[in-house]
Amino acid sequence: MSFIARRAFSSTAYNAHKVAVLGAAGGIGQPLSLLLKLNKDVTSLSLYDLRGTPGVAADLSHIPTNSVVKGFLPDNEGLKKALEGVEVVVIPAGVPRKPGMTRDDLFNTNASIVRDLAKAVAETAPKAFVAVIANPVNSTVPIVAEVFKSKGVYDPKRIFGVTTLDVIRSSRFISEIKDTDPTTETVTVVGGHSGHTIVPLISQSSHPDISGETLDALTHRIQFGGDEVVKAKDGAGSATLSMAEAGARFAGSLLKALKGEAITEPTYVDSPLYKSEGIEFFSSKVTLGPEGVKEVHGLGKLSPYEEKLIEVAKVDLKKNIQKGVDFVAANP
Ligand SMILES: NC(=O)c1ccc[n+]([C@@H]2O[C@H](COP(=O)([O-])OP(=O)(O)OC[C@H]3O[C@@H](n4cnc5c(N)ncnc54)[C@H](O)[C@@H]3O)[C@@H](O)[C@H]2O)c1
């Protein structure tokens, strides 16, 4: 091995990172785990689910990247073992939507799944960054926070709701209107992750000229883009492949942040922005660092159109957050 090759190898090894995916055998979990297997920042990948993970892990383990993949099931303390020493935990476990359902309709099933997984993370990997994909994200993130608080290990800088799918959809949808390269389009999406709580800030994109019916249609498509997939899948679930890409991007950003890179992107976190109005969590651009959230950015200058969207979003968000908090209080 040449000196340069050795240097490169040792620097990769130095930035060793253990990642766990909880719900790894599901529609999102499998392609997400594949993308994480391909991420050179990952050195160890723990795949946990109620079923199927030994097979998924064996399959992925044949891919010649440097990470070691292991599958875990609930027996023999599998969840605890999957979480030992991990720095990033991604949670796509839970049921997805069927046509006609809102994300909030998933609450009854997913709330207890997320609560129980959060308990295990709080006990075994309390310092890990936790990226919550399971819906309704507006409520599941407060559930994780409440569980961590009850265990005395809550660090608001380390718990994230993954809203990246709204961000990548926005890049795609705006590029279709403007006939541009979607990889060059960046749209900041703030608020939460469901329907009217999803607020794209088109006035801050490269196309502030989009207005009138075009702006209405674009905004609606970003807010309800998930429904297009749910409808097309016709009962077989919701977005899995685009969500895997979004989840892998966000987990990748957390890994870069752990290495000391300052990354800024939207995510749903414990946020100071609207706390005075009783809204404890909000998605906005966040700068990530080795300790997690380094800075929560304000929304910047909004158009009157966006100000109205924010007002609508805040009403739903407040209820969604309270629902998560109340759930943990009533079902500890
Ligand atoms: N944040 C987002 O943007 C976004 C986008 C799409 C879907 N989602 C959500 O992600 C979740 C998963 O969607 P999916 O399509 O992968 O569903 P899926 O049903 O295909 O997979 C879910 C997996 O979770 C597993 N699971 C259930 N309970 C578990 C537990 N207690 N411990 C470990 N694993 C458990 C199941 O066995 C299954 O393999 C849903 O809640 C969905 O609404 C979020």
The ligand as an ORCA input file, in Angstrom:
! r2SCAN-3c Opt
* xyz 0 1
  N     -40.460     10.976      7.594
  C     -40.895     10.762      6.375
  O     -40.737     11.617      5.497
  C     -41.563      9.456      6.016
  C     -41.782      9.144      4.674
  C     -42.363      7.936      4.368
  C     -42.749      7.063      5.378
  N     -42.535      7.417      6.677
  C     -42.924      6.528      7.779
  O     -41.941      5.532      7.998
  C     -42.540      4.403      8.638
  C     -42.137      3.091      7.966
  O     -42.632      3.035      6.661
  P     -42.351      1.744      5.743
  O     -42.963      2.034      4.421
  O     -40.923      1.349      5.821
  O     -43.251      0.648      6.512
  P     -43.090     -0.970      6.476
  O     -44.320     -1.525      7.085
  O     -42.702     -1.412      5.118
  O     -41.849     -1.227      7.430
  C     -41.901     -0.939      8.785
  C     -40.999     -1.935      9.497
  O     -41.034     -1.612     10.887
  C     -40.977     -2.849     11.570
  N     -41.445     -2.681     12.944
  C     -42.706     -2.543     13.403
  N     -42.706     -2.478     14.746
  C     -41.411     -2.564     15.130
  C     -40.751     -2.556     16.389
  N     -41.430     -2.432     17.531
  N     -39.415     -2.681     16.395
  C     -38.713     -2.779     15.252
  N     -39.277     -2.801     14.034
  C     -40.616     -2.692     13.982
  C     -41.852     -3.790     10.754
  O     -41.573     -5.143     11.069
  C     -41.455     -3.398      9.345
  O     -40.387     -4.172      8.857
  C     -44.047      4.684      8.610
  O     -44.443      5.192      9.852
  C     -44.186      5.737      7.547
  O     -45.335      6.535      7.725
  C     -41.935      8.574      7.006
*
